[in-house]
Amino acid sequence: MSAAVLGLKNNWKQFTLLVFVNGLVGSMLGMERSIFPQFASETFQIDSNFALLSFITAFGFSKAGTNYITGKFANKVGRKKLLVLGWIIALPVPLMLIFAPSWTFVIVANILLGISQGLTWGSTVLMKIDLVGEKERGLAMGMNEFAGYLMLGVSAYLSAYIADNYGVSPYPFYLGIAVAITGLILSLCLVNDTHSFVKKESQTVTKKRIKDVFIQTSFKNPTLSSISQAGLVNNLNDGMVWGLLPVFLISHHLELEKVGIVAAVYPLVWGVGQLFTGKMADHFSKKKMIVFGMLLQGLTLLILPEFVGYYFQIGLMVLLGLGTALVYPTFMASIAEFTHPMQRAESIGTFRLWRDLGYAVGAIFSGILADQWGLEVSIYFIGILTILSSLIVQLRMKNS
């Protein structure tokens, strides 16, 4: 392997491959995105919102823990090995969903999916940051998240279309089988490890190392910890939208194919928007982008229950997607900016631990609130939390 030279232009082939691989990672998640409420109801007679959201809770906890493990051991084990392992773990998930004898089996499948996503998505994030160097991290994160969430949206629509025409199982899950096999082959045969790029960058950086990376990123460092809480709240509201938006729309008599379109618009706008917001994060105030993005998300959620028409919901999903696009690549670009290259993987892993715990927390809170006081109250509550999160960032995060 030739000597490591930082920069997107110098590493565009490997970078492009990693973008495509992360698109496949997003597709694995998208196959569940729009059809799981109907899958749970038709196949397992699950009617409780809390019980339904248990699959997101299982996914959130397993992915969050794996995010931290990926960051903690990326330097020791190697990015590529973790990526390949993630795809191996993903292989049985679609088959488990097809042949699941009980809802408990579905939850186990989502635990495996969460572990796989933590390993695969986490590895591709780190490898892209490694390749591009300091000046293009926002762009790198924008392209990474663009690919993942664009394909998540496409997969969400395709799975809903297939379910509407051929049944909710098994045909939508065949997509997952093809994606997992393709991702494993590409990662095993074509992806190169990038740890040498981290060593190269460390030779010239002047940034000091911090003690207790986990504690600083989680609680003590005002900038790192405020980003971490915003990440948690961002995925908290995403977990609610993932689990309850289809239920909310179906309760207002929207056809499943239209539910699939609405559910797909949000990650599609989120994904495509990051092509632009990622680059913006390299040139504009990251703090302002995070504050405004979280505020836009919160305000959108507050008005979402008031406008239940199909086209209104599409418009609201566009706004929600734009808000998320502003913050998502900016989160990790900011974490990378404020940490030493040799500590970057662990700090990003810690951030992603808290961020994806939001899925579990959001599923638990929104499920309980929806069962006790209705879907609308649950959506309002999450919207208020998101606005409060934007205020915390405004007060604590350092300008960058």
BELLIN-V455941 format. One record per helix or strand. SS is the DSSP state (2 for helix, 1 for strand). FROM is the first residue (numbers start at 1). LEN is the number of residues. Records with the same first field share a line. If there is no record, write none. Layout:
# BELLIN-V455941
SS->FROM-LEN  FROM-LEN
This chain:
# BELLIN-V455941
2->9-25  36-9  49-4  54-24  79-20  103-30  134-33  171-19  195-8  213-8  222-30  256-25  286-19  310-28  341-33  375-22
